[in-house]
Amino acid sequence: MEESKNTDDRSTAELVEVLSNDFHRLEKRMVTSAKRGYMSSADESNARSLIRALFALVEGVVYAMKIDALFVAEERGQPLSFAESALVFELRHELSDHGEVIERPANVTLERNVRFAFRLYAQVFGIASSLDTNSDWWHALRRSMRVRNRLMHPRQPADLDIGPKHVVDAVVAKRGFIQAVGETLRHKESVPKAPRPNQAHAADSLKTRG
């Protein structure tokens, strides 16, 4: 039982800690470069890593939020809808030519996934959402998404270009995102905690309900 608890703790707290530390180390290297207004080739390499670290952090935290909401809703006897549960695991369902139900990746954009995670968390815990899509950090995150997309799918040398403004956007986005998540977690502090099953059980439950 204790081993199961420790495994669950690693899947949330340690995930966020490792990803946050990765970003923080790169941020410390890059802030000076961004302030002086120019970047060396080594700076540019670190900046590209910073963008990747930002989105690893965002995607990891968003997934942890969705899983937390799913488990708590089930433990309270108010499970999510089948469609919501499927989207927690980023799955969609369709019929094969033989009439069998098959799972496919939902291919949800990160922007929609972030919105979904905050909305789901607010819904399950009965709290106000801390996601402000008019904030500076949200706009910085969206700009960083476009940079990440061209870095991950380069077609020409210019797609790898990155400058101080992109570093500043990444830092603003990360700080604002973590602040919004922190506010959300503080809002739920008064909500009683429920024991949670392991993640594999939740996935099996989803399939069974299908």
URDASUL-V269468 format. One record per backbone hydrogen bond with DSSP energy under -1.0 kcal/mol. CO is the residue of the C=O (numbers start at 1). NH is the residue of the N-H. If there is no record, write none. Layout:
CO/NH
CO/NH
This chain:
1/5
2/6
3/7
4/8
5/9
6/10
7/11
9/12
9/13
9/14
10/15
12/16
13/17
14/18
15/19
16/20
17/21
18/22
19/23
20/24
21/25
22/26
23/27
24/28
25/29
26/30
27/31
30/34
31/35
32/36
40/44
41/45
42/46
43/47
44/48
45/49
46/50
47/51
48/52
49/53
50/54
51/55
52/56
53/57
54/58
55/59
56/60
57/61
58/62
59/63
60/64
61/65
62/66
63/67
64/68
65/69
66/70
67/71
68/72
69/73
70/74
71/75
72/76
73/78
74/77
81/85
82/86
83/87
84/88
85/89
86/91
90/106
92/104
94/102
96/99
100/96
102/94
104/92
109/113
110/114
111/115
112/116
113/117
114/118
115/119
116/120
117/121
118/122
119/123
120/124
121/125
122/126
122/127
132/135
135/139
136/140
137/141
138/142
139/143
140/144
141/145
142/146
143/147
144/148
145/149
146/150
147/151
148/152
149/153
156/159
157/160
158/161
163/167
164/168
165/169
166/170
167/171
168/172
169/173
170/174
171/175
172/176
173/177
174/178
175/179
176/180
177/181
178/182
179/183
180/184
181/185
182/186
183/187
184/188
186/189
188/191
198/202
199/203
200/204
201/205
202/206
203/207
204/208
205/209
